[in-house]
């Protein structure tokens, strides 16, 4: 066994020693003999986060096309006109009427965007550009490479079929047809379709607003770690990550572990204009872990209080406010996602709680679940799910080293995290894969 593998095995054994024995066994952790709270199973925690987001009354707004990118349609996209709205040429070539050979019309041809052309008479041909309006009584378009012009006559080099290379009016859709249902993500292709159909604005669900609160007195914002202080790795990471999940980050603040920091956290929990507060650190029960006491003081409802997953088991999800609209017909619901302070544990919390919550708040469908065979045996925790950074090859998910709770080296090189069940996985076993947002394309923002 190599030193690196030995260290990883020692880590797994240590995790097993400190594990909370699950009530009733199974795959979820729970309150142990010491009377701790029961942790949610990993999949149950994700489902709870998705249901929490789906239960919030959606906001909508009407925005110009460019501002709708990355949002979700709040209403169906119906065709405002026939597409195409007139018969058009699918190719550069000649519009012809009747059988050939044809007499070439003198003068210029028909160009895209030009006025309605004169009708063709039987046996007549006129040059035409791709996208140009088809002259009345034309029976076909002949591509330039499939015909020859001799004097004032046009000859086809192959049989000409009636209607060939003509896009008839309404070929793609008729006015009033459903183009896309409500709930569709507005991608660049959707913007193009909406523009082609005559839209200048779209009614969409705005991105959820997120405020990030980084807790801790030991964090440096510049320079090298020294004298017990460490660099703040979460502030540079969380904003872009959450943005890629389709949310709008309205601010990132750092709060201390002192009473002033706790007071600022309480103020944010009770007054922030964000839909979701994402906190880092302070979710355990140490002497300066303020998140639980602040949530209690704010009257928050804990939806998830610990998850049977490694790393990241102290994560939490809470809800404040009322799901009944206020006098301005606005929801007052606010969610708090409490991430652990260790960087990879925070990533685990993002994928477990923040992503399904934010996708649901934005009206986006959950990502399709898929699996891949793992290359090599992967040690597991006795009771809890493990999330392990992996590289995806054509055939396998390849586990990466440096996957301790405080490490980012593994996930920085990864395409995804593999979901390892309790007690581990054997080489070749199919594991669920969680794509990282930059590897899977993320959101168009």
C-alpha positions as CSV (number, residue, x, y, z in Angstrom):
1,X,0.0,0.0,0.0
2,X,1.4,3.4,-1.0
3,X,1.8,6.1,1.6
4,X,-1.0,8.1,0.0
5,X,-3.3,5.2,0.0
6,X,-2.4,4.4,3.6
7,X,-3.2,8.0,4.6
8,X,-6.6,7.7,2.8
9,X,-7.3,4.4,4.6
10,X,-6.5,6.0,7.9
11,X,-8.9,8.8,7.1
12,X,-11.7,6.4,6.3
13,X,-11.0,4.5,9.6
14,X,-11.1,7.8,11.5
15,X,-14.4,8.7,9.9
16,X,-15.9,5.4,10.9
17,X,-14.8,5.9,14.5
18,X,-16.5,9.3,14.8
19,X,-19.6,8.3,12.7
20,X,-23.0,8.5,14.3
21,X,-24.6,5.1,14.3
22,X,-27.8,5.3,12.1
23,X,-31.1,4.5,13.6
24,X,-32.4,1.3,12.0
25,X,-29.3,0.9,9.9
26,X,-29.7,1.5,6.1
27,X,-27.9,4.2,4.2
28,X,-28.8,7.3,6.2
29,X,-26.9,8.5,9.3
30,X,-28.8,9.4,12.4
31,X,-28.6,10.6,16.0
32,X,-26.2,8.3,17.9
33,X,-26.2,7.0,21.4
34,X,-25.1,10.4,22.6
35,X,-28.5,11.8,21.7
36,X,-27.4,14.0,18.7
37,X,-30.0,15.1,16.1
38,X,-30.8,12.7,13.3
39,X,-29.0,13.4,10.0
40,X,-31.0,13.1,6.8
41,X,-30.1,10.5,4.3
42,X,-28.2,12.1,1.3
43,X,-30.9,11.5,-1.3
44,X,-33.6,12.5,1.1
45,X,-31.8,15.8,1.8
46,X,-31.6,16.6,-1.9
47,X,-35.3,15.8,-2.3
48,X,-36.2,18.0,0.6
49,X,-34.2,20.9,-0.9
50,X,-36.0,20.5,-4.2
51,X,-39.4,20.4,-2.6
52,X,-38.6,23.5,-0.6
53,X,-37.8,25.4,-3.7
54,X,-40.9,24.1,-5.6
55,X,-43.1,25.2,-2.7
56,X,-42.3,28.9,-3.1
57,X,-44.7,31.0,-5.1
58,X,-42.8,32.0,-8.3
59,X,-42.0,35.5,-9.2
60,X,-42.2,36.5,-12.9
61,X,-41.1,39.5,-15.0
62,X,-41.2,40.6,-18.6
63,X,-37.7,41.4,-20.0
64,X,-36.0,42.0,-23.4
65,X,-34.8,38.9,-25.1
66,X,-31.1,39.4,-24.2
67,X,-32.0,39.7,-20.5
68,X,-34.0,36.5,-20.5
69,X,-30.9,34.3,-21.2
70,X,-30.5,31.6,-18.6
71,X,-34.0,32.2,-17.1
72,X,-37.1,29.9,-17.4
73,X,-40.2,30.7,-19.4
74,X,-43.1,31.6,-17.1
75,X,-45.6,31.3,-20.0
76,X,-45.7,29.2,-23.1
77,X,-43.9,30.4,-26.2
78,X,-46.6,30.5,-28.9
79,X,-45.9,31.4,-32.5
80,X,-47.0,34.9,-33.3
81,X,-46.8,34.3,-37.1
82,X,-46.4,31.5,-39.6
83,X,-42.7,30.5,-40.0
84,X,-41.6,31.1,-42.6
85,X,-44.2,33.9,-43.1
86,X,-44.0,33.6,-46.9
87,X,-42.7,31.0,-49.4
88,X,-38.9,31.4,-49.5
89,X,-36.0,30.0,-51.4
90,X,-33.9,27.4,-49.6
91,X,-30.9,27.8,-51.9
92,X,-29.1,30.2,-54.2
93,X,-30.2,29.4,-57.8
94,X,-33.1,29.9,-60.1
95,X,-36.8,30.1,-59.5
96,X,-38.6,28.5,-62.5
97,X,-42.2,28.1,-63.6
98,X,-43.3,24.9,-65.4
99,X,-41.1,22.5,-67.4
100,X,-37.8,23.6,-69.0
101,X,-35.9,24.7,-70.7
102,X,-36.7,28.2,-69.4
103,X,-36.3,31.7,-70.7
104,X,-34.1,33.8,-68.4
105,X,-35.9,37.0,-67.2
106,X,-33.9,40.0,-68.1
107,X,-32.7,42.4,-65.3
108,X,-31.7,41.6,-61.7
109,X,-32.6,38.6,-59.7
110,X,-34.7,38.3,-56.5
111,X,-32.8,39.1,-53.3
112,X,-33.6,38.4,-49.7
113,X,-35.4,41.3,-48.1
114,X,-36.5,42.8,-51.5
115,X,-40.0,43.8,-52.4
116,X,-42.5,41.2,-53.6
117,X,-41.2,40.0,-57.0
118,X,-43.2,39.9,-60.2
119,X,-45.0,36.6,-60.9
120,X,-43.3,34.2,-63.3
121,X,-44.9,33.1,-66.5
122,X,-44.9,29.5,-67.6
123,X,-41.4,28.6,-69.0
124,X,-39.7,31.6,-67.3
125,X,-36.8,31.6,-64.8
126,X,-35.3,34.3,-62.6
127,X,-32.2,34.3,-60.4
128,X,-33.0,34.0,-56.7
129,X,-31.0,34.2,-53.4
130,X,-31.4,32.0,-50.3
131,X,-34.1,33.4,-48.1
132,X,-35.7,35.5,-50.9
133,X,-39.5,35.5,-51.5
134,X,-40.6,33.0,-54.1
135,X,-42.3,34.7,-57.1
136,X,-45.9,33.9,-57.6
137,X,-46.5,30.9,-59.9
138,X,-43.0,29.5,-59.4
139,X,-43.0,25.7,-59.3
140,X,-39.4,25.0,-58.1
141,X,-36.0,26.3,-57.3
142,X,-33.0,24.9,-59.1
143,X,-29.7,25.1,-57.3
144,X,-27.0,27.0,-59.3
145,X,-24.8,23.9,-59.4
146,X,-27.5,21.8,-60.9
147,X,-28.2,23.9,-64.0
148,X,-26.5,25.9,-66.8
149,X,-27.3,29.1,-68.5
150,X,-26.8,29.3,-72.3
151,X,-27.6,32.6,-73.9
152,X,-31.1,33.5,-72.7
153,X,-32.0,29.9,-71.9
154,X,-31.7,27.9,-68.7
155,X,-31.2,24.1,-68.8
156,X,-31.4,21.7,-65.8
157,X,-28.7,19.0,-65.4
158,X,-31.1,16.7,-63.5
159,X,-34.8,16.2,-63.1
160,X,-36.7,19.0,-61.5
161,X,-39.4,18.2,-58.9
162,X,-42.3,20.5,-58.2
163,X,-41.7,22.3,-54.9
164,X,-38.0,21.4,-54.6
165,X,-35.8,23.8,-52.5
166,X,-38.8,25.9,-51.7
167,X,-39.6,26.4,-48.0
168,X,-43.4,26.9,-48.0
169,X,-45.1,29.3,-45.7
170,X,-45.8,27.7,-42.3
171,X,-43.4,24.8,-42.8
172,X,-42.0,25.2,-39.3
173,X,-45.1,26.4,-37.5
174,X,-48.4,28.1,-38.0
175,X,-49.5,31.2,-36.0
176,X,-50.7,30.1,-32.6
177,X,-48.7,26.9,-32.5
178,X,-47.0,26.0,-29.2
179,X,-43.3,26.4,-29.8
180,X,-42.1,25.7,-26.2
181,X,-44.0,25.1,-23.0
182,X,-43.7,27.1,-19.8
183,X,-40.7,25.9,-17.7
184,X,-38.3,25.7,-20.7
185,X,-34.8,27.1,-20.1
186,X,-34.0,30.1,-22.2
187,X,-30.9,29.1,-24.1
188,X,-29.3,30.9,-27.0
189,X,-31.3,28.7,-29.4
190,X,-34.5,29.7,-27.6
191,X,-33.6,33.4,-28.0
192,X,-33.2,32.7,-31.7
193,X,-36.5,30.9,-32.0
194,X,-38.3,33.7,-30.1
195,X,-36.8,36.4,-32.3
196,X,-37.7,34.4,-35.4
197,X,-41.3,34.1,-34.1
198,X,-41.6,37.9,-33.6
199,X,-40.9,38.3,-29.9
200,X,-39.1,41.4,-28.5
201,X,-39.7,40.4,-24.8
202,X,-40.3,37.2,-22.8
203,X,-42.1,36.5,-19.6
204,X,-39.7,34.6,-17.4
205,X,-39.0,33.6,-13.8
206,X,-36.1,35.7,-12.6
207,X,-33.0,34.0,-11.2
208,X,-33.1,33.4,-7.4
209,X,-31.2,36.1,-5.5
210,X,-28.4,34.8,-3.3
211,X,-26.4,36.5,-0.6
212,X,-23.2,34.7,0.6
213,X,-22.0,35.1,4.2
214,X,-18.6,33.8,4.9
215,X,-18.1,33.3,8.7
216,X,-14.8,33.1,10.5
217,X,-12.1,35.1,12.2
218,X,-9.2,33.0,10.8
219,X,-9.7,34.0,7.2
220,X,-7.2,36.1,5.2
221,X,-8.3,37.9,2.0
222,X,-4.8,38.3,0.6
223,X,-1.3,36.9,0.9
224,X,0.0,33.5,2.1
225,X,-1.4,31.7,5.1
226,X,0.6,32.4,8.3
227,X,0.4,32.3,12.1
228,X,-2.8,30.2,12.3
229,X,-4.6,32.2,9.6
230,X,-5.7,30.6,6.4
231,X,-6.8,32.1,3.1
232,X,-10.5,32.5,2.4
233,X,-10.9,29.9,-0.3
234,X,-14.7,30.1,-0.3
235,X,-15.4,33.7,-1.3
236,X,-13.6,33.4,-4.6
237,X,-15.3,30.0,-5.3
238,X,-18.9,30.3,-4.2
239,X,-20.0,33.3,-6.1
240,X,-19.0,32.0,-9.6
241,X,-20.2,28.5,-8.7
242,X,-23.7,29.7,-7.6
243,X,-23.8,32.0,-10.7
244,X,-23.2,28.9,-12.8
245,X,-26.2,27.2,-11.1
246,X,-28.4,29.9,-12.5
247,X,-28.8,32.2,-9.5
248,X,-27.9,35.9,-9.1
249,X,-25.4,36.6,-6.4
250,X,-26.3,40.0,-5.0
251,X,-23.4,40.2,-2.5
252,X,-20.7,38.4,-0.6
253,X,-19.9,39.5,3.0
254,X,-17.4,38.2,5.6
255,X,-18.6,38.1,9.2
256,X,-16.6,37.5,12.3
257,X,-17.1,34.9,15.0
258,X,-17.7,37.5,17.7
259,X,-21.1,38.8,19.0
260,X,-21.1,41.5,16.3
261,X,-20.8,38.8,13.6
262,X,-23.7,36.9,15.2
263,X,-25.8,40.1,15.3
264,X,-25.0,40.8,11.6
265,X,-25.9,37.2,10.8
266,X,-29.3,37.6,12.6
267,X,-30.0,40.8,10.7
268,X,-29.2,39.1,7.4
269,X,-31.4,36.1,8.2
270,X,-34.3,38.4,9.1
271,X,-34.0,41.3,6.7
272,X,-32.0,40.3,3.6
273,X,-33.6,40.9,0.2
274,X,-32.1,37.6,-1.0
275,X,-34.2,34.6,-1.7
276,X,-31.4,32.4,-0.3
277,X,-28.7,33.1,2.2
278,X,-25.7,30.8,1.8
279,X,-23.5,30.7,4.9
280,X,-20.1,29.0,5.4
281,X,-18.9,27.6,8.6
282,X,-20.5,27.8,12.0
283,X,-23.0,25.0,11.4
284,X,-21.6,22.6,14.1
285,X,-21.9,23.1,17.8
286,X,-18.6,24.7,18.8
287,X,-18.2,27.7,21.1
288,X,-18.3,30.2,18.2
289,X,-20.7,28.3,15.9
290,X,-23.5,30.9,15.7
291,X,-25.7,29.5,12.9
292,X,-28.0,27.3,14.9
293,X,-28.6,29.9,17.7
294,X,-29.2,32.6,15.2
295,X,-31.7,30.5,13.3
296,X,-33.5,29.7,16.6
297,X,-33.7,33.3,17.5
298,X,-35.0,34.1,14.0
299,X,-37.8,31.5,14.4
300,X,-36.5,29.6,11.4
301,X,-37.8,26.1,10.5
302,X,-35.0,23.6,10.1
303,X,-35.8,21.4,7.1
304,X,-32.5,19.6,7.0
305,X,-30.2,19.5,10.1
306,X,-27.2,17.4,9.1
307,X,-26.8,15.0,6.2
308,X,-25.4,11.5,6.3
309,X,-22.7,12.4,3.7
310,X,-18.9,12.7,3.9
311,X,-17.5,15.3,3.6
312,X,-20.1,17.9,4.7
313,X,-22.3,16.2,7.2
314,X,-22.9,19.4,9.3
315,X,-24.7,21.2,6.4
316,X,-28.2,22.5,7.0
317,X,-31.3,23.9,5.2
318,X,-33.7,26.3,7.0
319,X,-36.7,28.4,6.0
320,X,-37.8,31.7,7.4
321,X,-40.8,33.9,6.7
322,X,-44.3,33.1,5.6
323,X,-45.5,31.2,2.5
324,X,-48.6,33.4,2.5
325,X,-48.2,36.5,0.3
326,X,-48.0,39.9,2.0
327,X,-50.0,43.0,1.2
328,X,-47.8,43.6,-1.9
329,X,-48.6,40.0,-3.1
330,X,-45.0,39.1,-2.5
331,X,-43.6,36.0,-0.8
332,X,-41.7,36.5,2.4
333,X,-40.0,33.1,2.3
334,X,-36.3,33.1,2.6
335,X,-34.1,30.0,2.7
336,X,-30.8,29.5,4.5
337,X,-28.3,27.0,3.2
338,X,-25.6,26.4,5.9
339,X,-22.4,25.0,4.4
340,X,-19.6,23.6,6.4
341,X,-16.4,25.8,6.6
342,X,-14.0,23.2,5.1
343,X,-13.8,23.8,1.3
344,X,-14.6,20.3,-0.1
345,X,-17.3,19.9,2.6
346,X,-18.8,23.2,1.3
347,X,-18.8,21.8,-2.2
348,X,-20.6,18.8,-1.0
349,X,-23.2,21.1,0.5
350,X,-23.6,23.0,-2.7
351,X,-24.3,19.9,-4.7
352,X,-26.5,18.3,-2.0
353,X,-28.7,21.3,-0.9
354,X,-28.0,24.5,-2.8
355,X,-28.2,23.1,-6.3
356,X,-31.6,21.4,-6.0
357,X,-33.0,24.3,-4.1
358,X,-31.9,26.9,-6.6
359,X,-33.0,24.9,-9.6
360,X,-36.4,24.6,-8.1
361,X,-36.6,28.2,-7.2
362,X,-35.7,29.1,-10.8
363,X,-38.3,26.8,-12.2
364,X,-35.7,24.5,-13.8
365,X,-36.1,20.8,-14.0
366,X,-33.8,18.6,-12.0
367,X,-30.8,17.2,-13.8
368,X,-31.3,13.7,-15.2
369,X,-29.6,11.1,-13.0
370,X,-27.0,8.9,-14.6
371,X,-24.3,6.4,-13.6
372,X,-20.9,5.4,-14.7
373,X,-18.6,2.5,-13.7
374,X,-15.9,3.4,-11.3
375,X,-12.3,2.4,-12.0
376,X,-10.8,0.7,-9.0
377,X,-12.2,0.0,-5.6
378,X,-13.4,3.0,-3.6
379,X,-13.5,2.8,0.2
380,X,-16.7,3.8,1.9
381,X,-17.9,5.1,5.2
382,X,-19.7,2.5,7.3
383,X,-23.0,4.4,7.4
384,X,-22.8,7.5,5.3
385,X,-22.7,8.3,1.6
386,X,-19.4,9.6,0.3
387,X,-18.9,12.2,-2.5
388,X,-15.6,11.6,-4.3
389,X,-14.1,13.8,-7.1
390,X,-13.7,11.9,-10.3
391,X,-12.4,12.4,-13.9
392,X,-14.7,11.0,-16.5
393,X,-13.1,9.0,-19.3
394,X,-14.9,7.4,-22.2
395,X,-15.5,4.3,-20.1
396,X,-15.0,5.0,-16.4
397,X,-15.2,7.4,-13.6
398,X,-11.6,7.7,-12.3
399,X,-11.4,8.7,-8.6
400,X,-8.9,11.4,-7.7
401,X,-6.7,11.8,-4.7
402,X,-6.8,14.8,-2.3
403,X,-10.4,14.5,-1.4
404,X,-10.2,15.4,2.3
405,X,-12.8,17.8,3.7
406,X,-10.4,20.7,3.7
407,X,-8.9,20.0,0.2
408,X,-9.8,21.5,-3.1
409,X,-6.9,20.0,-5.1
410,X,-9.0,16.9,-6.2
411,X,-12.2,18.8,-7.1
412,X,-10.3,21.4,-9.0
413,X,-9.1,18.7,-11.4
414,X,-12.4,16.9,-11.5
415,X,-15.3,16.7,-13.9
416,X,-17.8,15.4,-11.4
417,X,-18.3,13.8,-8.0
418,X,-19.2,10.2,-7.7
419,X,-21.8,9.1,-5.1
420,X,-20.3,6.2,-3.2
421,X,-22.7,4.2,-1.0
422,X,-22.0,3.2,2.5
423,X,-19.3,0.5,2.8
424,X,-17.8,1.6,-0.5
425,X,-17.8,0.4,-4.1
426,X,-16.0,-2.3,-6.1
427,X,-14.2,-1.6,-9.3
428,X,-16.6,-1.6,-12.2
429,X,-19.6,-0.8,-10.0
430,X,-22.1,1.7,-11.4
431,X,-22.1,4.9,-9.3
432,X,-24.3,8.0,-9.6
433,X,-22.4,10.9,-11.1
434,X,-22.9,14.6,-10.1
435,X,-21.6,16.8,-12.9
436,X,-19.7,19.9,-11.9
437,X,-21.3,23.0,-13.5
438,X,-18.3,23.9,-15.6
439,X,-18.0,20.3,-17.0
440,X,-21.7,20.0,-17.8
441,X,-22.1,23.4,-19.5
442,X,-23.8,25.0,-16.5
443,X,-26.2,27.9,-17.1
444,X,-26.0,30.5,-20.0
445,X,-25.4,33.5,-17.8
